[in-house]
Amino acid sequence: MQKALLLSSLALVIGCSSSDQAPTNAGNAGSGGVLNQAGSAGQTEGGGSAGAFTFTWTEGKPCPVARFEASGAVVQDELWVMGGFLSSALDVTPRVDIYDPSTDSWRSGPALRGAETHPGVVSVGNDIVLAGGFAGNVISRITTAGVWRWNGADAAWVAGPDLPTPRAAVFAALVGTQLHVAGGLAIDGDTDSGEHLVWDLAGAPVWVDAEPLKNPRNHGGGAASGGRFFAFSGRHGWDEVTGDDPALDAFDPATDSWTPRAPMPVPRSEIGAATVAMSDGRVLVVGGSIPGKQPSGDVLIYDPRLDQWSTLPSLPVPLKGVVAARIGAKVVVTTGSPTSTDPTATTYIGCCL
């Protein structure tokens, strides 16, 4: 599978399905099948014919500060890169840098008020919400319950309702107006938690319990699509060599229940900021740490409607702990680590979807 994914970094003729049309050539890898190319040649975002074209990676302007396992969010078609580790000693930063893909430029953003790494993060219009995370060097295992919201209208960080218990490296996503936070590492910073909490951002500032994640794990990716909350892969405890789990679980708020979906072709962790719901309902997962504590160059797409996985060309360099986003027709991937603890500032631009 790894060989196939690396070979996919060659020229790939693709297109993008519209929001109401499933990809016609996506391969079902849920039972170990071969992954196919993502999208349909000759389709544009709006579903019209555009002729065949090639998806390629190019380098953009590097992030001003090299880091890995930063958090990410998109606001007004700009990518916010927040916090992260600065070195192999796992020093952290509250710094925020904002990338504008239309001009390939960076500017400074408002420094974080809460945890510097591993919060659950969602974008809410022009706002950003961060829940929990690790405060300072993770070696100290200081998990937090703090919730902070960047209020775009007032240009200020505002405290939200604390989580009932501290946690870090959670799965998080926004389903409608409901912020879901599930799994992750519990208050001790070592034990997997299945706790699942929901805050309706349109209602009172209160967290309520939902059905726990049946397979507790951490350092995976959360996303929402089709009214469901998805928990992608992740690992158990701090076992970075054999602890990665390929599981994909979907939560339906209407039934308050989890159901298993097609697992990832290769399990991975450190994908919290690299798991992205796209406008067409599919979910993008970039890089990550795979078994053996190795960085991955995989660029995968999951289609919830078909319960199938497909691929895009691999990253030019395998990376773990990246920040990724789809902005318009481009896929932006920045920072991360090409080893396990060495930060990079490199920015890659994938074009076009």
C-alpha positions in Angstrom: 0.0 0.0 0.0 2.8 2.4 0.8 4.5 1.7 -2.5 1.2 2.4 -4.3 0.7 5.7 -2.4 4.2 6.9 -3.2 3.8 6.1 -6.9 0.7 8.2 -6.9 2.9 11.3 -6.5 3.4 11.1 -10.3 1.1 13.0 -12.6 -2.5 12.2 -11.8 -5.4 13.1 -14.0 -8.3 14.0 -11.8 -11.2 16.3 -11.2 -13.6 17.0 -8.4 -17.1 15.7 -7.8 -19.9 18.2 -7.2 -21.6 18.3 -3.8 -24.5 16.1 -5.0 -22.6 13.7 -7.3 -20.4 11.0 -5.9 -17.0 10.3 -7.5 -17.3 7.8 -10.2 -13.9 6.1 -9.8 -13.4 5.9 -6.1 -12.1 2.5 -4.9 -13.5 0.7 -1.9 -10.6 0.1 0.4 -12.6 -0.7 3.4 -11.7 -4.4 3.1 -8.1 -3.9 2.0 -8.9 -3.2 -1.7 -6.7 -1.1 -4.0 -7.3 2.7 -3.7 -8.2 4.5 -6.8 -7.5 8.1 -7.9 -9.8 10.7 -6.3 -12.4 12.6 -8.3 -13.5 12.3 -11.9 -11.5 13.6 -14.8 -13.2 16.4 -16.6 -15.4 17.6 -13.7 -15.1 21.0 -12.1 -16.3 22.0 -8.6 -19.6 23.0 -10.0 -20.0 19.7 -11.9 -19.4 21.0 -15.4 -17.0 19.6 -17.9 -13.5 21.3 -17.8 -11.4 18.7 -19.7 -8.6 16.6 -18.1 -6.0 18.3 -15.9 -3.2 17.2 -13.6 -3.0 17.6 -9.8 0.5 18.7 -8.8 2.3 19.9 -5.7 4.4 23.1 -5.7 6.1 25.0 -2.9 4.5 28.1 -1.4 6.0 30.6 1.0 7.3 28.9 4.1 5.5 29.5 7.5 7.4 32.3 9.4 8.1 29.8 12.2 9.0 26.1 11.7 6.8 23.9 13.9 4.9 20.6 14.0 1.6 19.4 15.6 0.2 22.9 15.4 -3.5 23.5 15.2 -5.3 24.8 12.1 -8.5 26.6 11.1 -9.8 28.4 8.0 -11.3 31.9 8.3 -12.3 33.9 5.2 -10.3 31.6 2.9 -7.1 32.1 5.0 -5.4 29.4 7.0 -4.5 30.0 10.7 -1.6 28.0 12.0 -1.7 28.1 15.8 0.8 27.0 18.4 2.8 23.8 18.0 6.2 22.4 18.9 9.3 24.3 17.9 12.0 21.7 18.4 12.9 18.2 19.2 12.8 19.2 22.9 9.1 19.8 22.4 9.3 23.5 23.3 5.9 25.2 22.4 4.7 28.5 21.1 1.5 30.4 21.5 2.2 32.2 18.2 -0.4 32.3 15.4 0.5 32.9 11.8 -2.0 33.4 9.0 -1.5 32.3 5.4 -3.3 33.9 2.4 -3.1 31.5 -0.6 -4.4 34.2 -3.0 -1.2 36.2 -2.4 1.1 33.4 -1.1 1.8 35.5 1.9 1.9 35.3 5.7 1.0 37.7 8.5 1.0 37.5 12.3 -2.2 36.6 14.1 -3.4 37.0 17.7 -1.4 34.8 20.1 -3.2 31.9 21.8 -4.6 32.3 25.3 -5.0 28.7 26.1 -3.2 25.4 25.4 -0.4 25.6 22.8 -0.9 22.1 21.4 -3.5 19.4 20.9 -6.8 21.3 21.4 -10.0 20.3 19.6 -10.4 23.1 16.9 -13.4 24.1 14.7 -14.1 27.1 12.5 -17.5 28.9 13.1 -18.0 31.5 10.4 -15.4 34.1 11.2 -14.8 32.6 14.7 -12.5 29.8 15.9 -13.2 27.6 18.9 -10.4 25.7 20.7 -11.3 23.1 23.4 -8.8 21.5 25.8 -5.3 20.5 24.9 -1.9 20.4 26.5 -0.5 23.5 28.2 3.3 23.7 27.8 5.6 20.8 27.1 3.7 17.6 26.7 6.3 15.8 28.7 4.6 17.3 31.8 1.2 15.9 30.6 -0.7 19.0 31.7 -4.1 18.6 30.1 -6.5 21.6 30.2 -10.3 22.0 30.3 -10.2 25.5 28.9 -12.3 26.6 25.9 -11.4 29.7 24.0 -13.2 31.4 21.1 -11.7 33.9 18.7 -14.5 36.4 18.2 -13.9 37.7 14.7 -16.3 40.6 15.1 -14.5 41.9 18.2 -11.0 40.7 17.2 -10.5 39.1 20.7 -10.1 35.8 22.4 -13.1 35.1 24.7 -13.4 32.3 27.3 -16.1 29.7 26.7 -17.5 27.1 29.0 -14.8 24.8 30.4 -14.9 21.1 29.5 -16.2 19.1 32.4 -12.8 17.3 32.6 -9.4 18.2 31.1 -8.3 16.4 28.0 -6.1 16.7 25.0 -5.6 15.2 21.4 -9.4 14.8 21.0 -11.6 14.3 18.0 -13.6 17.5 17.3 -16.0 18.8 14.7 -19.0 21.1 14.2 -22.3 19.4 13.2 -24.7 22.2 12.4 -24.4 24.4 15.5 -23.3 21.6 17.8 -19.6 21.3 18.7 -18.7 17.7 19.3 -15.6 16.7 21.3 -14.8 13.0 21.8 -12.0 10.7 22.8 -8.5 11.9 23.4 -6.2 11.6 26.4 -7.9 12.0 29.8 -6.9 14.2 32.7 -3.7 12.3 33.4 -2.5 12.9 29.8 -1.8 9.2 29.3 -5.1 7.3 29.4 -7.4 7.0 26.4 -10.9 8.5 27.1 -14.1 7.7 25.3 -16.0 10.7 26.8 -18.1 12.5 24.2 -19.4 16.0 24.9 -21.6 18.4 22.9 -21.9 22.2 23.2 -24.7 23.8 21.1 -23.1 27.1 20.1 -26.5 28.5 19.4 -27.7 27.8 22.9 -26.6 28.1 26.5 -22.8 27.8 27.2 -23.2 24.3 28.6 -21.6 20.9 27.7 -23.9 17.9 27.7 -23.0 14.2 27.5 -23.5 12.1 24.3 -22.8 8.5 23.6 -19.1 7.7 24.4 -16.7 6.7 21.7 -16.7 2.9 21.8 -13.1 2.6 20.8 -11.3 5.2 22.8 -8.1 6.6 21.2 -6.3 9.9 20.7 -4.3 11.9 18.2 -6.8 11.1 15.4 -8.8 13.4 13.2 -12.3 14.7 13.6 -14.6 15.9 10.8 -18.3 16.5 10.1 -20.2 15.5 6.9 -23.8 14.8 6.1 -25.0 15.6 9.6 -22.6 13.1 11.2 -19.5 13.4 13.3 -16.5 11.2 12.2 -13.5 10.0 14.2 -10.7 9.1 11.9 -7.9 6.6 13.0 -5.7 7.7 15.9 -3.6 5.8 18.4 -3.9 4.1 21.8 -2.0 5.8 24.6 1.5 7.0 23.7 2.4 3.9 21.7 3.8 5.6 18.5 5.2 2.3 17.1 2.4 -0.2 17.2 -0.5 1.8 18.8 -2.0 3.3 15.6 -5.6 2.2 15.0 -7.2 2.3 11.5 -10.8 2.6 12.9 -13.3 5.1 11.4 -16.4 5.7 13.5 -19.4 7.8 12.6 -21.7 9.4 15.2 -25.4 10.1 14.3 -26.8 12.8 16.6 -30.4 11.7 15.6 -29.9 8.3 17.2 -27.1 9.2 19.6 -25.1 6.2 18.4 -21.8 5.3 16.8 -21.3 3.0 13.8 -18.1 1.7 12.2 -17.2 2.7 8.7 -14.5 1.6 6.3 -11.2 1.8 8.2 -8.2 3.8 6.9 -6.1 1.8 4.5 -3.1 2.4 6.7 -3.6 3.5 10.4 -2.1 6.8 11.4 -2.1 9.4 14.2 -1.0 13.0 14.6 -3.7 14.1 12.0 -5.8 16.4 14.2 -5.0 19.4 12.0 -4.7 17.4 8.8 -8.3 16.0 8.7 -10.5 18.4 6.7 -14.1 18.2 5.7 -14.4 19.6 2.1 -17.3 21.5 0.5 -18.4 18.5 -1.5 -18.9 16.4 1.7 -15.7 14.3 1.3 -13.0 14.4 3.9 -9.3 15.0 3.2 -6.6 13.3 5.4 -3.0 14.4 4.9 0.2 12.7 6.1 0.5 11.6 9.7 2.5 9.2 11.8 2.1 5.6 10.6 3.2 2.3 12.4 6.9 2.3 13.2 6.7 6.0 14.2 7.2 7.0 10.5 5.9 10.1 8.8 3.6 9.5 5.8 3.3 11.3 2.5 -0.2 9.9 1.9 -3.0 12.2 0.8 -6.3 10.4 1.2 -9.9 11.2 0.6 -12.9 9.5 2.2 -16.4 9.7 0.7 -19.0 9.2 3.5 -21.8 8.6 0.9 -20.0 5.6 -0.6 -18.0 4.6 2.5 -14.9 4.5 0.3 -11.3 5.7 0.2 -9.3 7.2 -2.7 -6.0 8.9 -3.2 -4.4 12.1 -4.4 -0.7 12.3 -5.3 1.5 11.9 -2.3 3.2 14.9 -0.7 6.7 15.7 -2.0 8.1 14.7 1.4 6.5 12.4 4.0 5.3 14.5 7.0 3.5 14.1 10.3 1.7 16.7 12.4 1.0 19.0 9.5 -1.7 21.7 9.2 -3.8 21.2 6.1 -6.8 22.8 4.4 -8.7 22.9 1.2 -9.2 26.5 0.2 -11.1 27.0 -3.1 -9.5 24.6 -5.7 -6.2 24.4 -3.7 -5.0 22.1 -1.0 -2.7 23.9 1.4 -0.3 21.8 3.6 2.2 23.6 5.9 4.6 22.9 8.7 4.9 19.4 10.3 7.9 17.1 10.8 9.7 15.0 8.1 11.2 12.9 10.9 9.4 12.7 14.2 10.6 15.7 16.2 12.3 18.0 13.7 10.0 20.9 12.7 9.7 22.3 9.1 8.3 25.6 7.8 7.7 24.3 4.3 4.3 25.0 2.6 3.0 22.9 -0.2 0.2 23.9 -2.5 -1.8 21.2 -4.3 -3.6 22.2 -7.4 -6.2 21.7 -8.5 -9.4 20.1 -7.2 
